[in-house]
Amino acid sequence: MKPRKWTADEKLAIGMEGLKEKRSVAKICREHKISQTLYYRWRDKSLSASRQRRASPPAGGGFDSVGEGGFGDGF
């Protein structure tokens, strides 16, 4: 079976599902056909990137586009 390629937006959405919804991580992982280890890795990376962006805003004072700021490239 060919490995699935996930976009940064898909990883973020899946990683945040467990925080937003009342479903178990096991159910989320089965639905998306990923391991729980991968789920937690994506969730932790997205939370870490979010904390980093809040701690160091861009020089212009505005927000970067969604794909910038270290999140999209780090996955």
trRosetta pair geometry for C-beta under 8 A, 3 or more apart (Angstrom, degrees):
i j d omega theta_ij theta_ji phi_ij phi_ji
4 33 7.6 110 -17 92 153 113
6 10 4.6 -129 -168 87 89 125
6 11 5.2 104 133 -58 125 88
6 14 7.7 -54 -157 11 141 140
6 75 7.6 -89 92 150 101 137
7 10 4.6 98 53 5 78 101
7 11 7.1 -142 94 -4 42 86
8 11 5.7 -54 -149 37 33 113
8 12 6.3 35 153 -21 65 106
8 66 8.0 158 104 139 122 96
8 67 6.5 119 60 -122 149 75
8 71 6.2 111 -173 128 128 89
8 72 3.8 -65 -63 -122 171 73
8 75 5.4 165 -106 21 79 140
9 12 5.7 -52 -147 35 31 113
9 13 6.3 30 155 -18 64 107
9 66 7.1 34 -86 145 99 137
10 13 5.8 -56 -147 37 30 110
10 14 6.2 24 158 -13 66 109
11 14 6.0 -58 -144 41 28 106
11 15 5.9 27 158 -19 64 114
11 42 4.5 -139 -173 -144 93 123
11 45 7.7 -18 148 75 127 125
11 46 7.1 -179 126 -59 90 117
11 75 5.3 155 45 -136 171 154
12 15 5.8 -60 -143 40 25 111
12 16 6.2 13 162 -11 63 114
12 42 7.5 -139 -74 171 28 104
12 46 5.0 135 -122 -116 73 136
12 71 7.2 36 -78 169 121 131
13 16 6.2 -67 -146 41 24 103
13 17 6.8 46 152 -47 61 94
14 17 5.7 -33 -154 -2 35 119
14 28 6.9 139 -165 167 79 112
14 32 5.5 56 -127 -91 130 169
14 34 7.1 66 169 23 150 151
14 39 6.7 -110 144 -124 104 80
14 42 6.1 19 86 109 102 154
15 18 7.6 -58 177 22 35 100
15 39 6.8 162 -105 -169 61 59
15 42 3.8 -136 -75 122 116 96
15 43 3.8 179 -166 -80 92 56
15 44 7.9 -116 -157 9 126 40
15 45 7.3 -95 -121 55 163 83
15 46 4.6 141 99 10 148 139
15 47 7.9 -137 150 -24 124 82
16 19 5.3 -61 -162 41 59 112
16 20 5.8 43 147 -15 87 112
16 43 7.1 152 -64 -120 40 83
16 46 6.5 -94 -53 114 91 154
17 20 6.1 -68 -141 44 29 101
17 21 5.5 -17 180 18 70 120
17 23 7.1 -26 153 58 103 116
17 28 5.0 153 102 -132 132 136
18 21 7.0 -61 -110 53 19 85
18 23 7.4 -96 -109 79 58 79
18 24 8.0 2 -126 172 96 24
18 25 5.1 18 -110 -90 136 81
18 28 5.7 -103 -66 0 87 162
18 39 7.1 87 -26 167 136 122
18 43 6.5 -32 44 -97 123 145
19 43 7.4 146 -29 -147 110 118
21 28 7.7 140 67 -79 129 118
23 27 4.7 -105 176 78 109 131
23 28 5.7 126 109 -53 120 89
24 27 4.8 98 60 4 82 100
24 28 7.1 -147 97 -3 46 86
25 28 5.6 -55 -148 38 36 113
25 29 6.1 35 154 -20 68 108
25 36 5.7 75 137 -131 117 102
25 39 5.9 148 -168 116 103 153
25 40 7.7 25 -158 -61 145 87
26 29 5.8 -57 -147 38 28 111
26 30 6.4 29 155 -19 64 106
26 36 6.7 -26 -91 -80 60 120
27 30 5.8 -53 -146 36 31 110
27 31 6.3 35 155 -22 64 106
28 31 5.8 -56 -152 33 29 114
28 32 6.5 2 160 4 64 111
28 39 6.5 108 101 -129 114 143
29 32 6.3 -70 -143 51 28 94
29 33 7.8 104 164 -79 58 4
29 34 5.3 -105 -147 75 77 73
29 35 6.5 -1 -162 177 130 11
29 36 5.2 -64 -67 -74 161 64
29 38 7.8 125 -129 61 107 95
29 39 5.2 -87 -84 -41 102 139
30 33 7.2 22 -170 -76 31 45
32 39 8.0 126 62 -87 133 103
34 38 4.6 -107 174 81 110 132
34 39 5.8 132 106 -55 119 83
35 38 4.7 99 59 5 82 100
35 39 7.0 -139 99 -5 46 86
36 39 5.2 -48 -148 34 39 118
36 40 6.3 35 156 -16 69 104
37 40 6.1 -58 -150 38 28 106
37 41 6.4 31 151 -22 63 108
38 41 5.5 -53 -147 34 32 115
38 42 6.4 30 156 -16 66 105
39 42 6.1 -61 -153 38 27 107
39 43 6.2 24 154 -17 65 111
40 43 5.6 -53 -141 39 33 113
40 44 6.0 32 160 -19 67 108
41 44 6.1 -58 -145 38 25 107
41 45 6.3 22 157 -16 62 109
42 45 5.9 -58 -146 38 28 109
42 46 6.3 24 158 -17 65 109
42 75 7.2 36 -119 -127 83 116
43 46 6.0 -60 -148 37 27 107
43 47 6.3 24 156 -15 64 108
44 47 5.8 -56 -145 39 31 109
44 48 6.1 32 156 -20 65 109
45 48 5.6 -55 -144 38 30 112
45 49 6.2 29 157 -19 65 107
45 71 7.5 126 145 -141 94 72
45 74 6.1 -172 -168 115 122 119
45 75 6.4 129 125 -89 156 80
46 49 5.8 -51 -143 37 30 110
46 50 6.3 35 154 -22 62 106
46 71 6.7 54 -120 -143 62 115
47 50 5.6 -54 -149 35 31 114
47 51 6.5 31 153 -18 65 104
48 51 5.8 -54 -150 35 31 110
48 52 6.4 31 153 -19 65 106
49 52 5.6 -54 -147 36 33 113
49 53 6.4 33 155 -20 66 105
49 69 6.7 105 -179 122 102 100
49 70 5.5 -167 -131 96 100 98
49 71 3.9 101 173 -87 160 90
49 74 6.7 -174 -79 40 123 144
50 53 5.9 -54 -149 34 29 110
50 54 6.6 25 155 -15 63 107
50 71 7.9 51 -52 -85 59 129
51 54 5.9 -59 -150 39 31 108
51 55 6.2 27 155 -19 66 112
52 55 5.7 -59 -144 38 30 110
52 56 6.5 -26 173 29 66 102
52 69 7.4 153 99 169 104 95
52 70 6.3 -33 96 59 146 147
53 56 7.2 -85 -139 60 22 68
53 57 7.5 56 171 -97 62 50
53 63 8.0 45 176 -140 123 88
53 64 7.5 -115 -135 30 117 111
53 69 4.9 23 -95 -176 113 138
53 70 7.7 -159 -62 40 89 106
53 71 7.8 -24 -43 -36 126 112
54 57 7.7 -1 -152 -63 26 79
57 61 6.5 34 136 -132 129 35
57 63 7.8 -71 -148 -90 92 56
58 61 6.9 -76 82 6 80 15
58 62 6.2 -32 64 66 126 57
58 63 7.0 143 8 -126 122 18
58 64 5.6 136 -58 -50 136 88
58 69 7.9 -87 -62 -90 101 98
64 68 3.9 -106 162 84 130 118
64 69 4.6 167 58 -46 143 102
65 68 5.2 79 58 8 76 106
66 71 7.9 -70 169 70 60 132
66 72 7.4 88 127 -50 70 123
67 71 7.6 -135 -155 74 29 93
67 72 4.1 -1 -157 -20 68 161
68 71 7.9 60 102 34 19 86
68 72 7.0 -26 -59 23 21 118
70 73 6.3 -76 -146 50 33 101
70 74 5.5 32 167 -31 73 123
71 74 6.1 -68 -145 31 20 109
71 75 7.4 19 164 -27 58 102
72 75 6.8 -57 -162 16 29 107
